[in-house]
Amino acid sequence: MTPATGQAKSDQVVTRSDIEAKLQQIKHVTDSTTDTAAEAGKGAMIGGAVLVLVLAYWFGRRRGHKKNTIVEIRRI
């Protein structure tokens, strides 16, 4: 098989430095992906929190208007 197909020749020796270099390359890619996902997650969490607060306020006002108690005071 040729190296172009992704398989190493049988006479090549894989050294520890080759493995470490490849792992560092993979780590760099995963770290950048993780950072990007974390930033998107923070925005989504803030947006969700704001939405929950707005909905709680709106439903609380609505309930207060629906169950308004009228108190009548009479003087005797």
C-alpha positions in Angstrom: 0.0 0.0 0.0 1.1 3.6 -0.6 1.3 6.4 2.0 -1.3 8.3 -0.1 -4.0 5.8 0.9 -3.4 6.5 4.6 -1.4 3.3 5.3 2.3 3.4 6.3 4.9 1.3 4.5 6.1 -1.6 6.5 9.7 -0.4 6.6 8.8 2.9 8.2 9.1 3.1 12.0 6.7 5.2 14.0 8.5 7.0 16.8 7.2 8.5 20.0 7.7 12.0 18.7 5.5 11.2 15.6 2.7 10.1 17.9 3.1 13.1 20.2 3.1 15.5 17.3 -0.1 14.0 15.9 -1.8 14.1 19.3 -0.8 17.8 19.7 -2.4 18.5 16.3 -5.6 16.7 17.3 -5.7 18.5 20.7 -5.3 21.9 19.0 -8.4 21.2 16.7 -10.5 19.9 19.6 -9.6 22.9 21.8 -10.6 25.4 19.2 -13.9 23.6 18.6 -14.6 23.4 22.4 -13.9 27.2 22.7 -16.3 28.0 19.9 -19.0 25.7 21.3 -18.6 27.2 24.8 -19.1 30.8 23.5 -22.3 29.7 21.7 -23.5 27.9 24.8 -23.0 31.0 27.0 -25.2 33.1 24.6 -27.9 30.5 24.6 -27.9 30.3 28.4 -28.2 34.0 28.7 -31.0 34.2 26.1 -32.9 31.4 27.8 -32.6 33.0 31.2 -34.0 36.3 29.9 -36.8 34.5 28.2 -37.8 32.7 31.4 -37.8 36.0 33.3 -39.9 37.7 30.7 -42.4 34.8 30.6 -42.6 34.7 34.4 -43.3 38.4 34.6 -45.9 38.3 31.8 -47.8 35.3 33.3 -47.7 36.8 36.7 -49.2 40.1 35.5 -51.9 38.2 33.6 -52.8 36.1 36.6 -53.0 39.2 38.8 -55.4 40.8 36.4 -57.6 37.7 36.1 -58.0 37.2 39.8 -58.4 40.7 41.0 -60.3 40.9 44.3 -62.8 43.7 44.7 -63.3 44.7 48.3 -66.4 46.8 49.1 -66.3 48.7 52.3 -69.6 49.9 53.8 -70.1 52.3 56.6 -72.9 51.6 59.0 
